[in-house]
Amino acid sequence: MSFCCERFGAFDQLFDLLIVSVPITRKDDMEAIRARFTRLSGFLAGLRFKQAVFFGSVGIYPNEDAIIHENTYPDDRLDPKLILGEQAMRAVFPGFNVLRLGGLFGQERILAKYFQGKVCLIGGQTANFIHVADIFGILLRMMEQGVAGATYNAVCPEHPLKEAVIRASAAQYGFKLPSVFDNTDRTAKRVSPDRLIQALNYRFTYESPLEF
């Protein structure tokens, strides 16, 4: 669950799990982001919770041809806006967990739907996606194990090309294909969930975006 600071007061009850998701866009400047997290931290100080998770993004990593683990890059190589959010939560609540989510799909979010009849410029890139069912499964496993202060990449273990994912989801759900696949950008960025799999003994329901 996420809360708007201006609309809610402090709660007396003890929450089993607090989930914080804060949109951070390219248009946001650093000062606006800092102010947002300052207000949020002040609000969260009025809550009581057993466990907390901050939803980050694998967009925090550089777009490079590499297999990327949580510690592959130093902080100064990470996206400054996205790392600010993680650091802001940990500065006030050291036990906050961070899930760096891949592109979220499942239910009504189907990749092919967004490219019907359009020019697709991302087909040559590797997919770093995750299904909503696995996010739910990961959260349950973290609650069962009482995880605190961890950072995990939450992304499917397999990384097919996005063109293959679009074609598979178009065939499965009856969407039209893009008018053109322009696969000039072939960035092979592969974010690894190995730490999560090993620490939580977690098996993905959807190991590949081709199964979505």
Secondary structure, 3 states (H helix, E strand, C coil): CCCCCCCCCCCCCEECCEEECCCCCCCCCHHHHHHHHHHHHHHHCCCEECCEEEEEEHHHCCCCCEEECCCCCCHHHCCHHHHHHHHHHHHHCCCCEEEEECEEEECCECHHHHHCCCEECCCCCECCEEEHHHHHHHHHHHHHHCCCCCEEEECCCCCCEHHHHHHHHHHHHCCCCCCEECCCCCCCEEECCHHHHHHHCCCCCCCCHHHC
